[in-house]
């Protein structure tokens, strides 16, 4: 009984505080949060190198150099665009979202293959990237730089510049 009375008095005299048993987890604990600009998914390394060179060259005149984050699956890359984690998705016609208002600019990386698209969201970084890429790709087509890059990576590139212009009817 004396022990209970002593503990009760001790509790009244000494204020008890609830202490956390573990530190709070924050993004800073894991380093700087990576902000992706263009979500892509893993494809053939040669094709990825070619796409990266075309994209980098198109953005060069604007002074922008967006990072391309190659994800392990198409689904993750598409989710990055739809969730707003990435303002741009690099993919194929299959990746064009069924819902939502997205803009696209297409180009080719194979002489007679499927088109590759940069699919842009709206607002903020997406608008800046869209304007810069559209302007840069048009400039590349007119100057012959696009055909030069394709020729460096591929043996034959045919009428790639004309095909890109037909692929983007919004330019007319």
PyMOL commands that place a pseudoatom at each C-alpha (Angstrom):
pseudoatom trace, name=CA, resn=UNK, resi=1, chain=A, elem=C, hetatm=0, pos=[0.000, 0.000, 0.000]
pseudoatom trace, name=CA, resn=UNK, resi=2, chain=A, elem=C, hetatm=0, pos=[2.842, 2.357, 0.833]
pseudoatom trace, name=CA, resn=UNK, resi=3, chain=A, elem=C, hetatm=0, pos=[4.373, 1.755, -2.599]
pseudoatom trace, name=CA, resn=UNK, resi=4, chain=A, elem=C, hetatm=0, pos=[1.085, 2.605, -4.349]
pseudoatom trace, name=CA, resn=UNK, resi=5, chain=A, elem=C, hetatm=0, pos=[0.732, 5.803, -2.393]
pseudoatom trace, name=CA, resn=UNK, resi=6, chain=A, elem=C, hetatm=0, pos=[4.300, 6.745, -3.146]
pseudoatom trace, name=CA, resn=UNK, resi=7, chain=A, elem=C, hetatm=0, pos=[3.853, 6.136, -6.905]
pseudoatom trace, name=CA, resn=UNK, resi=8, chain=A, elem=C, hetatm=0, pos=[0.578, 8.097, -6.934]
pseudoatom trace, name=CA, resn=UNK, resi=9, chain=A, elem=C, hetatm=0, pos=[2.250, 11.067, -5.225]
pseudoatom trace, name=CA, resn=UNK, resi=10, chain=A, elem=C, hetatm=0, pos=[5.224, 10.814, -7.554]
pseudoatom trace, name=CA, resn=UNK, resi=11, chain=A, elem=C, hetatm=0, pos=[2.892, 10.950, -10.596]
pseudoatom trace, name=CA, resn=UNK, resi=12, chain=A, elem=C, hetatm=0, pos=[1.265, 14.096, -9.271]
pseudoatom trace, name=CA, resn=UNK, resi=13, chain=A, elem=C, hetatm=0, pos=[4.560, 15.807, -8.593]
pseudoatom trace, name=CA, resn=UNK, resi=14, chain=A, elem=C, hetatm=0, pos=[6.421, 14.837, -11.776]
pseudoatom trace, name=CA, resn=UNK, resi=15, chain=A, elem=C, hetatm=0, pos=[4.652, 15.646, -15.044]
pseudoatom trace, name=CA, resn=UNK, resi=16, chain=A, elem=C, hetatm=0, pos=[4.732, 12.771, -17.489]
pseudoatom trace, name=CA, resn=UNK, resi=17, chain=A, elem=C, hetatm=0, pos=[5.184, 13.444, -21.150]
pseudoatom trace, name=CA, resn=UNK, resi=18, chain=A, elem=C, hetatm=0, pos=[4.458, 11.095, -23.977]
pseudoatom trace, name=CA, resn=UNK, resi=19, chain=A, elem=C, hetatm=0, pos=[7.628, 10.518, -25.916]
pseudoatom trace, name=CA, resn=UNK, resi=20, chain=A, elem=C, hetatm=0, pos=[7.759, 9.155, -29.409]
pseudoatom trace, name=CA, resn=UNK, resi=21, chain=A, elem=C, hetatm=0, pos=[9.435, 5.801, -29.653]
pseudoatom trace, name=CA, resn=UNK, resi=22, chain=A, elem=C, hetatm=0, pos=[10.874, 6.414, -33.113]
pseudoatom trace, name=CA, resn=UNK, resi=23, chain=A, elem=C, hetatm=0, pos=[11.919, 9.432, -35.147]
pseudoatom trace, name=CA, resn=UNK, resi=24, chain=A, elem=C, hetatm=0, pos=[9.513, 10.807, -37.696]
pseudoatom trace, name=CA, resn=UNK, resi=25, chain=A, elem=C, hetatm=0, pos=[10.319, 9.753, -41.241]
pseudoatom trace, name=CA, resn=UNK, resi=26, chain=A, elem=C, hetatm=0, pos=[10.716, 12.544, -43.759]
pseudoatom trace, name=CA, resn=UNK, resi=27, chain=A, elem=C, hetatm=0, pos=[11.925, 12.846, -47.352]
pseudoatom trace, name=CA, resn=UNK, resi=28, chain=A, elem=C, hetatm=0, pos=[15.031, 14.689, -46.148]
pseudoatom trace, name=CA, resn=UNK, resi=29, chain=A, elem=C, hetatm=0, pos=[16.209, 11.506, -44.416]
pseudoatom trace, name=CA, resn=UNK, resi=30, chain=A, elem=C, hetatm=0, pos=[16.621, 9.846, -47.801]
pseudoatom trace, name=CA, resn=UNK, resi=31, chain=A, elem=C, hetatm=0, pos=[18.357, 12.733, -49.531]
pseudoatom trace, name=CA, resn=UNK, resi=32, chain=A, elem=C, hetatm=0, pos=[16.969, 15.180, -52.026]
pseudoatom trace, name=CA, resn=UNK, resi=33, chain=A, elem=C, hetatm=0, pos=[13.769, 14.062, -53.665]
pseudoatom trace, name=CA, resn=UNK, resi=34, chain=A, elem=C, hetatm=0, pos=[14.311, 13.279, -57.341]
pseudoatom trace, name=CA, resn=UNK, resi=35, chain=A, elem=C, hetatm=0, pos=[12.056, 15.297, -59.595]
pseudoatom trace, name=CA, resn=UNK, resi=36, chain=A, elem=C, hetatm=0, pos=[11.605, 13.524, -62.896]
pseudoatom trace, name=CA, resn=UNK, resi=37, chain=A, elem=C, hetatm=0, pos=[10.832, 15.451, -66.037]
pseudoatom trace, name=CA, resn=UNK, resi=38, chain=A, elem=C, hetatm=0, pos=[10.246, 12.778, -68.668]
pseudoatom trace, name=CA, resn=UNK, resi=39, chain=A, elem=C, hetatm=0, pos=[9.063, 9.304, -67.710]
pseudoatom trace, name=CA, resn=UNK, resi=40, chain=A, elem=C, hetatm=0, pos=[10.042, 6.545, -70.128]
pseudoatom trace, name=CA, resn=UNK, resi=41, chain=A, elem=C, hetatm=0, pos=[10.188, 2.787, -69.924]
pseudoatom trace, name=CA, resn=UNK, resi=42, chain=A, elem=C, hetatm=0, pos=[13.077, 0.536, -70.717]
pseudoatom trace, name=CA, resn=UNK, resi=43, chain=A, elem=C, hetatm=0, pos=[13.458, -0.393, -74.346]
pseudoatom trace, name=CA, resn=UNK, resi=44, chain=A, elem=C, hetatm=0, pos=[16.389, -1.509, -76.446]
pseudoatom trace, name=CA, resn=UNK, resi=45, chain=A, elem=C, hetatm=0, pos=[19.492, 0.412, -75.335]
pseudoatom trace, name=CA, resn=UNK, resi=46, chain=A, elem=C, hetatm=0, pos=[20.334, 1.570, -78.876]
pseudoatom trace, name=CA, resn=UNK, resi=47, chain=A, elem=C, hetatm=0, pos=[16.819, 2.978, -79.292]
pseudoatom trace, name=CA, resn=UNK, resi=48, chain=A, elem=C, hetatm=0, pos=[17.007, 4.637, -75.863]
pseudoatom trace, name=CA, resn=UNK, resi=49, chain=A, elem=C, hetatm=0, pos=[20.301, 6.302, -76.823]
pseudoatom trace, name=CA, resn=UNK, resi=50, chain=A, elem=C, hetatm=0, pos=[18.808, 7.564, -80.086]
pseudoatom trace, name=CA, resn=UNK, resi=51, chain=A, elem=C, hetatm=0, pos=[15.649, 8.875, -78.377]
pseudoatom trace, name=CA, resn=UNK, resi=52, chain=A, elem=C, hetatm=0, pos=[17.721, 10.580, -75.686]
pseudoatom trace, name=CA, resn=UNK, resi=53, chain=A, elem=C, hetatm=0, pos=[19.919, 12.284, -78.293]
pseudoatom trace, name=CA, resn=UNK, resi=54, chain=A, elem=C, hetatm=0, pos=[16.926, 13.552, -80.288]
pseudoatom trace, name=CA, resn=UNK, resi=55, chain=A, elem=C, hetatm=0, pos=[15.199, 14.836, -77.153]
pseudoatom trace, name=CA, resn=UNK, resi=56, chain=A, elem=C, hetatm=0, pos=[18.355, 16.503, -75.811]
pseudoatom trace, name=CA, resn=UNK, resi=57, chain=A, elem=C, hetatm=0, pos=[19.057, 18.175, -79.157]
pseudoatom trace, name=CA, resn=UNK, resi=58, chain=A, elem=C, hetatm=0, pos=[15.459, 19.425, -79.460]
pseudoatom trace, name=CA, resn=UNK, resi=59, chain=A, elem=C, hetatm=0, pos=[15.612, 21.007, -75.993]
pseudoatom trace, name=CA, resn=UNK, resi=60, chain=A, elem=C, hetatm=0, pos=[19.114, 22.475, -76.431]
pseudoatom trace, name=CA, resn=UNK, resi=61, chain=A, elem=C, hetatm=0, pos=[18.057, 25.826, -78.044]
pseudoatom trace, name=CA, resn=UNK, resi=62, chain=A, elem=C, hetatm=0, pos=[15.679, 26.561, -75.150]
pseudoatom trace, name=CA, resn=UNK, resi=63, chain=A, elem=C, hetatm=0, pos=[18.368, 25.997, -72.536]
pseudoatom trace, name=CA, resn=UNK, resi=64, chain=A, elem=C, hetatm=0, pos=[16.293, 23.246, -70.918]
pseudoatom trace, name=CA, resn=UNK, resi=65, chain=A, elem=C, hetatm=0, pos=[17.801, 19.847, -70.233]
pseudoatom trace, name=CA, resn=UNK, resi=66, chain=A, elem=C, hetatm=0, pos=[15.035, 17.696, -68.769]
pseudoatom trace, name=CA, resn=UNK, resi=67, chain=A, elem=C, hetatm=0, pos=[15.979, 14.432, -67.140]
pseudoatom trace, name=CA, resn=UNK, resi=68, chain=A, elem=C, hetatm=0, pos=[14.650, 11.189, -68.592]
pseudoatom trace, name=CA, resn=UNK, resi=69, chain=A, elem=C, hetatm=0, pos=[13.773, 8.592, -65.979]
pseudoatom trace, name=CA, resn=UNK, resi=70, chain=A, elem=C, hetatm=0, pos=[13.718, 5.115, -67.554]
pseudoatom trace, name=CA, resn=UNK, resi=71, chain=A, elem=C, hetatm=0, pos=[11.291, 3.037, -65.522]
pseudoatom trace, name=CA, resn=UNK, resi=72, chain=A, elem=C, hetatm=0, pos=[11.191, -0.760, -65.457]
pseudoatom trace, name=CA, resn=UNK, resi=73, chain=A, elem=C, hetatm=0, pos=[7.669, -1.014, -66.904]
pseudoatom trace, name=CA, resn=UNK, resi=74, chain=A, elem=C, hetatm=0, pos=[5.275, 0.748, -69.239]
pseudoatom trace, name=CA, resn=UNK, resi=75, chain=A, elem=C, hetatm=0, pos=[2.632, 0.837, -66.491]
pseudoatom trace, name=CA, resn=UNK, resi=76, chain=A, elem=C, hetatm=0, pos=[4.890, 2.742, -64.077]
pseudoatom trace, name=CA, resn=UNK, resi=77, chain=A, elem=C, hetatm=0, pos=[5.802, 5.297, -66.724]
pseudoatom trace, name=CA, resn=UNK, resi=78, chain=A, elem=C, hetatm=0, pos=[2.149, 5.831, -67.645]
pseudoatom trace, name=CA, resn=UNK, resi=79, chain=A, elem=C, hetatm=0, pos=[1.243, 6.183, -63.975]
pseudoatom trace, name=CA, resn=UNK, resi=80, chain=A, elem=C, hetatm=0, pos=[3.967, 8.841, -63.523]
pseudoatom trace, name=CA, resn=UNK, resi=81, chain=A, elem=C, hetatm=0, pos=[2.244, 10.980, -66.175]
pseudoatom trace, name=CA, resn=UNK, resi=82, chain=A, elem=C, hetatm=0, pos=[-1.330, 10.412, -65.002]
pseudoatom trace, name=CA, resn=UNK, resi=83, chain=A, elem=C, hetatm=0, pos=[-0.469, 11.062, -61.341]
pseudoatom trace, name=CA, resn=UNK, resi=84, chain=A, elem=C, hetatm=0, pos=[1.419, 14.249, -62.166]
pseudoatom trace, name=CA, resn=UNK, resi=85, chain=A, elem=C, hetatm=0, pos=[4.755, 12.884, -60.934]
pseudoatom trace, name=CA, resn=UNK, resi=86, chain=A, elem=C, hetatm=0, pos=[6.221, 13.531, -64.395]
pseudoatom trace, name=CA, resn=UNK, resi=87, chain=A, elem=C, hetatm=0, pos=[4.920, 16.250, -66.738]
pseudoatom trace, name=CA, resn=UNK, resi=88, chain=A, elem=C, hetatm=0, pos=[5.982, 14.295, -69.845]
pseudoatom trace, name=CA, resn=UNK, resi=89, chain=A, elem=C, hetatm=0, pos=[5.839, 10.648, -70.939]
pseudoatom trace, name=CA, resn=UNK, resi=90, chain=A, elem=C, hetatm=0, pos=[7.961, 9.207, -73.739]
pseudoatom trace, name=CA, resn=UNK, resi=91, chain=A, elem=C, hetatm=0, pos=[6.159, 6.283, -75.316]
pseudoatom trace, name=CA, resn=UNK, resi=92, chain=A, elem=C, hetatm=0, pos=[4.226, 4.916, -78.272]
pseudoatom trace, name=CA, resn=UNK, resi=93, chain=A, elem=C, hetatm=0, pos=[0.688, 5.450, -79.564]
pseudoatom trace, name=CA, resn=UNK, resi=94, chain=A, elem=C, hetatm=0, pos=[-0.442, 2.747, -77.108]
pseudoatom trace, name=CA, resn=UNK, resi=95, chain=A, elem=C, hetatm=0, pos=[0.546, 5.040, -74.245]
pseudoatom trace, name=CA, resn=UNK, resi=96, chain=A, elem=C, hetatm=0, pos=[-1.712, 7.937, -75.216]
pseudoatom trace, name=CA, resn=UNK, resi=97, chain=A, elem=C, hetatm=0, pos=[-4.108, 8.279, -72.267]
pseudoatom trace, name=CA, resn=UNK, resi=98, chain=A, elem=C, hetatm=0, pos=[-7.754, 7.558, -73.018]
pseudoatom trace, name=CA, resn=UNK, resi=99, chain=A, elem=C, hetatm=0, pos=[-8.886, 10.073, -70.398]
pseudoatom trace, name=CA, resn=UNK, resi=100, chain=A, elem=C, hetatm=0, pos=[-7.610, 13.553, -69.833]
pseudoatom trace, name=CA, resn=UNK, resi=101, chain=A, elem=C, hetatm=0, pos=[-6.398, 16.352, -72.009]
pseudoatom trace, name=CA, resn=UNK, resi=102, chain=A, elem=C, hetatm=0, pos=[-2.878, 15.562, -73.175]
pseudoatom trace, name=CA, resn=UNK, resi=103, chain=A, elem=C, hetatm=0, pos=[-0.829, 16.968, -76.042]
pseudoatom trace, name=CA, resn=UNK, resi=104, chain=A, elem=C, hetatm=0, pos=[1.567, 14.893, -78.097]
pseudoatom trace, name=CA, resn=UNK, resi=105, chain=A, elem=C, hetatm=0, pos=[4.463, 15.392, -80.465]
pseudoatom trace, name=CA, resn=UNK, resi=106, chain=A, elem=C, hetatm=0, pos=[5.685, 12.418, -82.459]
pseudoatom trace, name=CA, resn=UNK, resi=107, chain=A, elem=C, hetatm=0, pos=[8.922, 11.478, -84.151]
pseudoatom trace, name=CA, resn=UNK, resi=108, chain=A, elem=C, hetatm=0, pos=[10.535, 8.355, -85.571]
pseudoatom trace, name=CA, resn=UNK, resi=109, chain=A, elem=C, hetatm=0, pos=[13.583, 6.415, -84.447]
pseudoatom trace, name=CA, resn=UNK, resi=110, chain=A, elem=C, hetatm=0, pos=[13.348, 3.635, -87.032]
pseudoatom trace, name=CA, resn=UNK, resi=111, chain=A, elem=C, hetatm=0, pos=[13.241, 4.034, -90.816]
pseudoatom trace, name=CA, resn=UNK, resi=112, chain=A, elem=C, hetatm=0, pos=[9.849, 2.375, -91.188]
pseudoatom trace, name=CA, resn=UNK, resi=113, chain=A, elem=C, hetatm=0, pos=[8.870, 1.706, -87.610]
pseudoatom trace, name=CA, resn=UNK, resi=114, chain=A, elem=C, hetatm=0, pos=[6.363, 2.858, -85.071]
pseudoatom trace, name=CA, resn=UNK, resi=115, chain=A, elem=C, hetatm=0, pos=[6.355, 6.487, -83.992]
pseudoatom trace, name=CA, resn=UNK, resi=116, chain=A, elem=C, hetatm=0, pos=[7.598, 7.602, -80.595]
pseudoatom trace, name=CA, resn=UNK, resi=117, chain=A, elem=C, hetatm=0, pos=[5.645, 10.341, -78.814]
pseudoatom trace, name=CA, resn=UNK, resi=118, chain=A, elem=C, hetatm=0, pos=[6.357, 12.805, -76.093]
pseudoatom trace, name=CA, resn=UNK, resi=119, chain=A, elem=C, hetatm=0, pos=[3.020, 13.095, -74.309]
pseudoatom trace, name=CA, resn=UNK, resi=120, chain=A, elem=C, hetatm=0, pos=[2.620, 16.289, -72.298]
pseudoatom trace, name=CA, resn=UNK, resi=121, chain=A, elem=C, hetatm=0, pos=[0.309, 17.207, -69.456]
pseudoatom trace, name=CA, resn=UNK, resi=122, chain=A, elem=C, hetatm=0, pos=[-0.833, 20.806, -68.932]
pseudoatom trace, name=CA, resn=UNK, resi=123, chain=A, elem=C, hetatm=0, pos=[0.447, 23.643, -66.791]
pseudoatom trace, name=CA, resn=UNK, resi=124, chain=A, elem=C, hetatm=0, pos=[3.797, 24.603, -65.318]
pseudoatom trace, name=CA, resn=UNK, resi=125, chain=A, elem=C, hetatm=0, pos=[6.716, 22.487, -66.443]
pseudoatom trace, name=CA, resn=UNK, resi=126, chain=A, elem=C, hetatm=0, pos=[4.615, 20.546, -68.972]
pseudoatom trace, name=CA, resn=UNK, resi=127, chain=A, elem=C, hetatm=0, pos=[3.793, 23.746, -70.886]
pseudoatom trace, name=CA, resn=UNK, resi=128, chain=A, elem=C, hetatm=0, pos=[7.434, 24.891, -70.892]
pseudoatom trace, name=CA, resn=UNK, resi=129, chain=A, elem=C, hetatm=0, pos=[8.601, 21.459, -72.074]
pseudoatom trace, name=CA, resn=UNK, resi=130, chain=A, elem=C, hetatm=0, pos=[5.928, 21.290, -74.789]
pseudoatom trace, name=CA, resn=UNK, resi=131, chain=A, elem=C, hetatm=0, pos=[6.797, 24.698, -76.236]
pseudoatom trace, name=CA, resn=UNK, resi=132, chain=A, elem=C, hetatm=0, pos=[10.550, 24.020, -76.079]
pseudoatom trace, name=CA, resn=UNK, resi=133, chain=A, elem=C, hetatm=0, pos=[10.336, 20.550, -77.630]
pseudoatom trace, name=CA, resn=UNK, resi=134, chain=A, elem=C, hetatm=0, pos=[7.957, 21.579, -80.415]
pseudoatom trace, name=CA, resn=UNK, resi=135, chain=A, elem=C, hetatm=0, pos=[10.137, 24.529, -81.377]
pseudoatom trace, name=CA, resn=UNK, resi=136, chain=A, elem=C, hetatm=0, pos=[13.357, 22.524, -81.113]
pseudoatom trace, name=CA, resn=UNK, resi=137, chain=A, elem=C, hetatm=0, pos=[12.121, 19.555, -83.136]
pseudoatom trace, name=CA, resn=UNK, resi=138, chain=A, elem=C, hetatm=0, pos=[10.837, 21.839, -85.902]
pseudoatom trace, name=CA, resn=UNK, resi=139, chain=A, elem=C, hetatm=0, pos=[14.217, 23.588, -85.973]
pseudoatom trace, name=CA, resn=UNK, resi=140, chain=A, elem=C, hetatm=0, pos=[15.986, 20.200, -86.163]
pseudoatom trace, name=CA, resn=UNK, resi=141, chain=A, elem=C, hetatm=0, pos=[13.834, 19.131, -89.109]
pseudoatom trace, name=CA, resn=UNK, resi=142, chain=A, elem=C, hetatm=0, pos=[14.504, 22.352, -91.047]
pseudoatom trace, name=CA, resn=UNK, resi=143, chain=A, elem=C, hetatm=0, pos=[18.240, 22.361, -90.372]
pseudoatom trace, name=CA, resn=UNK, resi=144, chain=A, elem=C, hetatm=0, pos=[18.725, 18.683, -91.208]
pseudoatom trace, name=CA, resn=UNK, resi=145, chain=A, elem=C, hetatm=0, pos=[20.007, 17.884, -87.711]
pseudoatom trace, name=CA, resn=UNK, resi=146, chain=A, elem=C, hetatm=0, pos=[17.246, 15.292, -87.201]
pseudoatom trace, name=CA, resn=UNK, resi=147, chain=A, elem=C, hetatm=0, pos=[18.277, 13.378, -90.348]
pseudoatom trace, name=CA, resn=UNK, resi=148, chain=A, elem=C, hetatm=0, pos=[21.920, 13.708, -89.313]
pseudoatom trace, name=CA, resn=UNK, resi=149, chain=A, elem=C, hetatm=0, pos=[21.247, 12.103, -85.922]
pseudoatom trace, name=CA, resn=UNK, resi=150, chain=A, elem=C, hetatm=0, pos=[19.222, 9.288, -87.499]
pseudoatom trace, name=CA, resn=UNK, resi=151, chain=A, elem=C, hetatm=0, pos=[21.954, 8.717, -90.078]
pseudoatom trace, name=CA, resn=UNK, resi=152, chain=A, elem=C, hetatm=0, pos=[24.546, 8.445, -87.320]
pseudoatom trace, name=CA, resn=UNK, resi=153, chain=A, elem=C, hetatm=0, pos=[22.548, 5.725, -85.516]
pseudoatom trace, name=CA, resn=UNK, resi=154, chain=A, elem=C, hetatm=0, pos=[20.867, 4.018, -88.477]
pseudoatom trace, name=CA, resn=UNK, resi=155, chain=A, elem=C, hetatm=0, pos=[22.133, 2.967, -91.884]
pseudoatom trace, name=CA, resn=UNK, resi=156, chain=A, elem=C, hetatm=0, pos=[19.039, 4.254, -93.664]
pseudoatom trace, name=CA, resn=UNK, resi=157, chain=A, elem=C, hetatm=0, pos=[16.640, 6.916, -92.487]
pseudoatom trace, name=CA, resn=UNK, resi=158, chain=A, elem=C, hetatm=0, pos=[14.663, 7.592, -95.669]
pseudoatom trace, name=CA, resn=UNK, resi=159, chain=A, elem=C, hetatm=0, pos=[12.141, 10.419, -95.589]
pseudoatom trace, name=CA, resn=UNK, resi=160, chain=A, elem=C, hetatm=0, pos=[12.063, 10.662, -91.790]
pseudoatom trace, name=CA, resn=UNK, resi=161, chain=A, elem=C, hetatm=0, pos=[11.714, 14.453, -91.649]
pseudoatom trace, name=CA, resn=UNK, resi=162, chain=A, elem=C, hetatm=0, pos=[8.652, 14.468, -93.936]
pseudoatom trace, name=CA, resn=UNK, resi=163, chain=A, elem=C, hetatm=0, pos=[7.124, 11.601, -91.954]
pseudoatom trace, name=CA, resn=UNK, resi=164, chain=A, elem=C, hetatm=0, pos=[7.567, 13.537, -88.692]
pseudoatom trace, name=CA, resn=UNK, resi=165, chain=A, elem=C, hetatm=0, pos=[5.794, 16.559, -90.150]
pseudoatom trace, name=CA, resn=UNK, resi=166, chain=A, elem=C, hetatm=0, pos=[2.897, 14.336, -91.323]
pseudoatom trace, name=CA, resn=UNK, resi=167, chain=A, elem=C, hetatm=0, pos=[2.783, 12.774, -87.859]
pseudoatom trace, name=CA, resn=UNK, resi=168, chain=A, elem=C, hetatm=0, pos=[2.206, 16.190, -86.253]
pseudoatom trace, name=CA, resn=UNK, resi=169, chain=A, elem=C, hetatm=0, pos=[-0.768, 17.740, -88.125]
pseudoatom trace, name=CA, resn=UNK, resi=170, chain=A, elem=C, hetatm=0, pos=[-1.116, 20.466, -85.474]
pseudoatom trace, name=CA, resn=UNK, resi=171, chain=A, elem=C, hetatm=0, pos=[1.979, 22.143, -87.016]
pseudoatom trace, name=CA, resn=UNK, resi=172, chain=A, elem=C, hetatm=0, pos=[0.173, 23.119, -90.223]
for i in range(1, 172): cmd.bond("trace and resi %d" % i, "trace and resi %d" % (i + 1))
show_as sticks, trace
zoom trace
